[in-house]
Amino acid sequence: MAQFSVKLKNSFNHKGTRFEKGMEVELLSKQTSAPNLLSAGKQEITDAFQRKYGVTLEGVHISINYLEVTKL
């Protein structure tokens, strides 16, 4: 298992919810690299944001364009 930090690069609104630049979650994943986390680990990222902030980050926003992923 690997530990990752996932942070929003920019602020945006989606379906009436405001997402602020810098919102960050840490998670453990079965994925071993950042690109794998962004493709196969989308649900893990969504769940982490839901747990920490109570917001649903849609799959369309789980990409290198919106997120900065760092392996810890």
BAFI-3210 file (N, C-alpha, C; in Angstrom, 3 decimals, decimal comma, padded with zeros to 6 digits):
// residues 72
n [1|2|3|4|5|6|7|8|9|10|11|12|13|14|15|16|17|18|19|20|21|22|23|24|25|26|27|28|29|30|31|32|33|34|35|36|37|38|39|40|41|42|43|44|45|46|47|48|49|50|51|52|53|54|55|56|57|58|59|60|61|62|63|64|65|66|67|68|69|70|71|72]
n.u [000,841|000,395|000,935|-000,705|-000,888|-003,432|-004,282|-006,277|-005,754|-006,898|-009,589|-013,097|-016,587|-019,151|-022,138|-023,451|-021,707|-018,842|-015,483|-012,372|-009,154|-006,332|-007,592|-007,121|-006,439|-005,308|-004,476|-004,515|-003,650|-004,150|-003,018|000,063|001,317|001,071|-000,238|-001,701|-003,370|-004,983|-006,407|-007,334|-007,964|-010,060|-012,456|-011,471|-010,309|-012,576|-014,042|-012,323|-012,416|-015,112|-015,269|-013,572|-014,377|-017,084|-018,121|-018,847|-016,616|-016,694|-016,113|-015,239|-013,635|-011,460|-008,544|-005,354|-005,471|-006,965|-006,059|-003,319|-001,100|000,786|003,131|003,642]
n.v [-001,182|002,280|005,664|008,695|012,203|014,332|017,198|020,064|021,992|024,363|026,683|026,034|025,873|023,451|022,027|023,635|023,520|024,747|024,391|024,793|026,062|024,271|022,562|019,528|016,041|013,070|009,744|006,156|003,752|001,031|001,420|002,120|004,309|007,822|008,371|005,970|006,157|008,307|007,205|004,462|004,736|006,489|006,324|006,011|008,520|010,164|009,181|009,920|012,753|013,061|012,003|013,794|016,474|016,402|016,662|015,859|014,947|014,935|012,457|013,610|015,675|014,473|014,446|015,151|017,781|019,077|018,144|017,810|015,330|013,680|011,311|010,005]
n.w [000,000|-000,625|000,450|-000,209|-000,910|-001,838|-003,520|-004,305|-007,206|-008,140|-007,438|-007,741|-008,747|-008,452|-009,204|-007,274|-005,123|-003,527|-004,209|-002,858|-003,718|-002,661|-000,870|000,754|000,980|002,625|001,849|001,964|-000,440|-002,734|-005,117|-006,785|-007,880|-008,767|-011,338|-011,629|-009,411|-010,129|-012,219|-011,724|-009,052|-008,513|-007,001|-004,422|-003,969|-004,173|-001,970|000,144|000,079|000,650|003,258|004,716|004,064|003,534|000,995|-002,421|-004,742|-008,081|-010,657|-013,047|-012,230|-011,195|-012,117|-013,630|-014,313|-012,361|-009,886|-007,635|-007,053|-004,645|-003,749|-000,599]
ca.u [000,000|001,123|000,234|-000,709|-001,526|-004,158|-004,645|-006,872|-004,884|-007,653|-010,945|-014,159|-017,923|-019,747|-023,469|-023,754|-020,707|-017,591|-014,245|-011,328|-007,767|-005,599|-008,255|-006,190|-006,702|-004,276|-005,123|-003,755|-004,215|-003,511|-002,301|001,463|001,838|000,079|-001,103|-002,637|-004,358|-005,925|-007,261|-007,997|-008,287|-010,985|-013,402|-010,725|-010,178|-013,922|-014,368|-011,494|-012,984|-016,408|-015,004|-012,947|-015,068|-018,517|-018,475|-018,610|-015,785|-017,118|-015,058|-014,731|-012,631|-010,333|-007,588|-004,135|-005,815|-007,565|-005,452|-001,880|-000,941|002,147|003,320|004,332]
ca.v [000,000|003,542|006,814|009,827|013,474|014,801|018,581|020,787|023,017|025,594|026,757|025,924|025,533|022,329|021,672|024,420|023,317|025,465|023,675|025,809|025,715|023,878|021,495|018,413|014,813|012,039|008,445|004,943|003,156|-000,147|001,913|002,343|005,546|008,883|008,165|004,877|006,645|009,162|006,429|003,333|005,053|007,623|006,160|006,254|009,969|010,662|008,804|010,702|014,106|012,940|011,827|014,960|017,739|016,213|017,049|014,820|015,342|014,129|011,816|014,503|016,545|013,674|014,398|015,925|019,191|019,603|017,628|017,587|014,101|013,460|010,079|010,318]
ca.w [000,000|-000,692|001,003|-001,125|-000,602|-003,024|-003,253|-005,424|-007,785|-008,376|-006,897|-008,733|-008,285|-009,171|-008,685|-006,085|-004,081|-003,766|-003,917|-002,748|-003,990|-001,469|-000,121|000,656|001,727|002,581|001,802|001,652|-001,643|-003,322|-006,294|-006,431|-008,463|-008,924|-012,505|-011,347|-008,460|-010,841|-013,132|-011,063|-007,669|-008,440|-005,901|-003,179|-003,838|-003,888|-000,591|001,062|000,136|001,323|004,690|005,340|003,839|003,348|-000,376|-003,421|-005,874|-009,225|-011,431|-014,092|-011,610|-010,726|-013,215|-013,430|-014,509|-011,146|-008,666|-007,490|-006,280|-004,172|-003,001|000,657]
c.u [000,885|000,267|000,400|-001,335|-002,159|-004,693|-005,246|-005,938|-005,578|-008,998|-011,941|-015,485|-018,427|-021,042|-023,762|-022,784|-019,427|-016,420|-013,119|-009,949|-007,080|-006,310|-007,439|-006,657|-005,473|-004,988|-004,122|-004,437|-003,451|-002,715|-000,878|002,059|000,705|-000,801|-002,123|-003,730|-005,403|-006,818|-008,031|-008,461|-009,261|-011,943|-012,726|-010,579|-011,530|-014,302|-013,585|-012,022|-014,327|-016,212|-014,516|-013,798|-016,582|-019,005|-018,132|-017,833|-016,109|-015,914|-014,442|-013,633|-011,430|-009,392|-006,388|-004,405|-006,318|-006,794|-003,936|-001,713|000,526|002,186|004,152|005,242]
c.v [001,244|004,661|007,991|011,045|013,955|016,197|019,225|021,894|024,372|025,527|026,617|025,634|024,361|021,937|022,354|024,260|024,025|024,598|024,697|025,248|025,364|022,851|020,226|017,236|013,922|010,702|007,338|004,272|001,910|000,243|002,271|003,622|006,548|008,699|007,035|005,327|007,488|008,391|005,346|003,656|006,203|007,516|006,406|007,757|010,585|010,388|009,642|012,138|014,095|012,823|013,106|016,223|017,611|016,648|015,904|015,404|014,400|013,581|012,703|015,419|015,776|013,450|015,271|017,423|019,841|019,250|017,537|016,387|013,905|012,167|010,406|009,194]
c.w [000,000|-000,101|000,048|-000,475|-001,898|-002,707|-004,501|-005,890|-007,892|-007,676|-008,042|-008,038|-009,106|-008,474|-007,351|-004,933|-004,474|-003,321|-003,945|-003,061|-002,672|-000,604|-000,338|001,505|001,629|002,606|001,547|000,480|-002,050|-004,568|-005,871|-007,005|-008,642|-010,166|-012,295|-010,390|-009,168|-011,805|-012,391|-009,645|-007,492|-007,255|-004,559|-002,923|-003,480|-002,437|000,421|001,194|000,853|002,835|005,354|005,242|003,690|001,980|-001,332|-004,584|-007,018|-009,989|-012,494|-013,535|-011,077|-011,905|-012,858|-013,597|-013,225|-009,878|-008,751|-006,555|-005,936|-003,406|-001,768|001,080]
res [m|a|q|f|s|v|k|l|k|n|s|f|n|h|k|g|t|r|f|e|k|g|m|e|v|e|l|l|s|k|q|t|s|a|p|n|l|l|s|a|g|k|q|e|i|t|d|a|f|q|r|k|y|g|v|t|l|e|g|v|h|i|s|i|n|y|l|e|v|t|k|l]
***
